Amino acid sequence: VKGGIVYPIEEKITPCSAGGLERCVKALDPTAAWPTPLAEELGALGIRCVNASDETQRPRFVEVVRGVRAMSEKFPRPQLFASAPSPSASSSAKGYGGGYGGQSEPHSPGYAMGSAAPYMLELAAAEDIEVSSLSPEQRRLLLTPALGEVNGRLSSPVGRQHQQELFEAWLPNLELRSCISRLAFEVTWRPDQSQPQIVARGNNPVALGGRLLERGEAVPLDL
């Protein structure tokens, strides 16, 4: 409203009305790859913080700190550098700009990586660096599920927000690295480690087998 004050959360989420949490979760930024259980837990806490009808329901600062700390322990970031035997490549995907800034090769789970990371990506080429100068751990991106099973599939997000240390090693040039999407794509698979596929998520293009993928497009990976 011209000349007035606008409260987008109050207008779009209406947190004090029935269904506020559902509207909050639905309005999440899809590129941030929020795990649904975490979004629901944090959203519920946030809605309590802005309770305008009953201030006694608002949590105290100490309760907020404890709640957020408990969430960070309950939903830790995936480990970035875990050792794994070197498997052979069987398929490749390449990202440009907001993809993942280089060429990586997905590998099948036919090696002892453990149940937490049935797949991995291995960097094959990148701008301004010699891949051979990186340690084996720095060349590998373990695909660990970000949350539990959703719609019958597990999912591992890939992007600047999720593998910060890896992208700093892969793209030392800050200008190039800042072009990487926070969430470039996801690799998903069934709990029995079958039917792996890549889902493009970023605003910048991702290519697989020489073909650019549309945002939101899911393509099977031939592993």
C-alpha positions in Angstrom: 0.0 0.0 0.0 1.5 3.3 -1.0 2.5 5.4 2.0 1.6 2.6 4.4 3.2 -0.3 6.2 2.9 -3.8 4.7 3.3 -7.0 6.7 3.9 -9.8 4.2 4.0 -12.6 6.8 0.7 -11.4 8.4 -0.9 -11.1 5.0 0.3 -14.3 3.3 0.9 -16.7 6.2 -1.6 -15.3 8.7 0.2 -17.2 11.4 -2.4 -16.7 14.1 -5.1 -18.3 12.0 -5.8 -22.1 11.5 -3.5 -23.7 9.1 -0.7 -21.1 9.6 2.1 -23.7 9.9 1.0 -25.4 6.7 1.0 -22.1 4.8 4.4 -21.3 6.3 5.9 -24.6 5.0 4.3 -24.2 1.6 5.9 -20.7 1.2 9.4 -22.0 1.7 12.1 -21.1 -0.8 12.4 -24.3 -2.9 16.0 -23.6 -3.7 17.0 -23.7 0.0 16.1 -27.4 0.2 14.6 -27.3 3.7 14.0 -30.7 5.2 10.3 -30.8 5.8 10.5 -32.0 9.5 13.0 -29.1 10.3 10.8 -26.6 8.5 7.8 -27.7 10.4 9.6 -27.6 13.8 11.2 -24.2 13.1 8.0 -22.8 11.6 6.0 -23.8 14.7 8.5 -22.1 16.9 8.4 -18.9 14.8 4.6 -18.8 14.8 4.7 -19.0 18.6 7.1 -16.0 18.6 4.6 -13.8 16.7 1.5 -14.8 18.6 -0.4 -11.5 18.8 -3.6 -12.8 20.5 -1.9 -14.4 23.6 1.5 -13.1 24.6 1.8 -15.8 27.3 2.2 -18.3 24.4 5.3 -16.6 23.2 8.5 -18.4 24.1 11.2 -16.7 26.2 14.5 -16.0 24.6 16.2 -18.8 26.4 13.6 -21.2 25.1 14.1 -20.0 21.5 17.9 -20.5 21.8 17.5 -23.9 23.2 15.0 -24.9 20.6 17.1 -23.7 17.7 20.2 -25.4 19.2 18.2 -28.7 19.5 17.2 -28.4 15.9 20.8 -27.9 14.7 21.8 -31.1 16.6 18.7 -33.0 15.3 19.3 -32.0 11.7 23.1 -31.7 11.2 24.6 -30.8 7.9 25.9 -33.9 5.9 29.6 -34.7 6.3 31.5 -33.4 3.3 34.8 -35.2 3.4 34.5 -38.9 4.2 37.0 -41.4 2.8 35.8 -44.0 0.3 37.5 -46.4 -2.1 37.8 -45.1 -5.7 35.1 -46.6 -7.9 35.0 -46.6 -11.7 32.9 -44.0 -13.5 29.8 -45.0 -15.4 27.9 -41.8 -16.1 28.5 -38.0 -16.2 26.7 -34.8 -15.6 28.0 -31.3 -16.1 26.8 -28.0 -14.6 27.3 -24.5 -16.0 27.4 -21.5 -13.7 24.6 -22.4 -11.3 25.0 -26.1 -11.9 28.1 -27.2 -10.0 30.9 -25.4 -11.7 32.6 -28.4 -13.3 32.2 -31.9 -14.5 31.4 -34.7 -12.1 30.8 -38.4 -12.5 28.2 -40.3 -10.5 29.2 -43.8 -9.3 27.1 -46.8 -8.5 26.9 -48.2 -4.9 29.1 -51.2 -5.8 31.8 -50.3 -3.3 32.1 -50.0 0.5 30.9 -46.5 1.2 28.4 -47.5 3.9 24.6 -47.2 3.8 24.6 -43.5 4.5 26.1 -42.6 1.1 25.2 -45.1 -1.6 26.3 -42.8 -4.4 28.9 -40.1 -4.9 30.0 -37.6 -7.4 33.7 -37.2 -8.4 35.1 -34.0 -9.9 36.6 -34.5 -13.3 37.3 -30.9 -14.5 36.9 -27.4 -13.2 38.0 -23.8 -14.1 41.3 -22.5 -12.9 42.5 -25.6 -11.1 44.2 -28.9 -11.8 42.0 -31.6 -10.4 45.0 -33.8 -9.7 46.2 -31.2 -7.2 43.2 -32.0 -5.0 43.2 -34.8 -2.5 40.9 -37.8 -3.2 38.5 -36.6 -0.5 38.3 -33.1 -2.0 37.4 -34.5 -5.4 34.5 -36.6 -4.0 31.0 -35.4 -3.1 29.3 -38.1 -1.0 25.5 -38.2 -1.7 24.0 -38.7 1.8 20.2 -38.4 2.3 19.3 -34.9 3.6 16.2 -36.2 5.4 14.0 -39.3 5.6 12.1 -40.9 2.8 9.7 -38.6 1.0 7.3 -39.9 -1.6 9.1 -43.2 -1.7 12.5 -41.6 -2.4 15.6 -40.4 -0.7 17.3 -37.2 -1.8 20.7 -35.6 -1.6 20.9 -31.8 -2.4 23.9 -30.5 -4.3 24.8 -26.8 -4.4 26.8 -23.9 -2.9 24.8 -23.9 0.3 25.2 -27.6 1.0 28.8 -28.3 0.0 30.5 -25.0 0.8 34.0 -26.3 1.4 33.9 -28.5 -1.7 32.9 -25.6 -3.9 35.6 -23.4 -2.4 38.1 -26.0 -3.3 36.7 -26.6 -6.8 36.2 -23.0 -7.7 38.8 -20.8 -5.9 37.7 -17.8 -8.0 35.1 -16.1 -5.9 33.4 -14.5 -8.9 32.8 -17.9 -10.5 31.8 -19.5 -7.2 29.2 -16.9 -6.6 27.4 -18.0 -9.7 26.7 -21.4 -8.2 23.1 -21.9 -7.1 22.6 -22.5 -3.4 20.7 -25.7 -4.6 21.8 -26.6 -8.1 20.2 -30.1 -8.3 19.2 -33.1 -6.3 20.1 -36.7 -6.8 17.3 -39.0 -5.6 16.9 -42.7 -5.4 14.6 -45.4 -3.9 15.4 -46.8 -0.4 16.7 -50.0 -2.1 19.3 -47.9 -4.0 17.5 -48.3 -7.3 16.2 -45.8 -9.9 18.6 -43.0 -9.2 17.7 -39.7 -11.0 18.9 -36.1 -11.1 16.4 -33.2 -10.6 17.5 -29.7 -11.7 16.7 -27.1 -9.0 18.8 -24.0 -9.6 18.0 -20.9 -11.6 21.2 -21.5 -13.7 21.4 -24.4 -16.2 22.5 -27.9 -15.5 23.4 -30.3 -18.4 23.4 -34.1 -18.5 24.8 -35.9 -21.4 25.1 -32.6 -23.4 21.5 -31.7 -22.9 20.3 -28.8 -20.7 17.7 -29.7 -18.1 14.7 -27.5 -17.4 14.3 -26.4 -13.8 12.3 -29.1 -11.9 13.0 -31.7 -14.6 13.9 -35.2 -13.3 16.0 -37.4 -15.5 17.1 -41.0 -14.7 20.8 -41.6 -14.2 22.1 -44.6 -16.1 24.5 -46.1 -13.6 
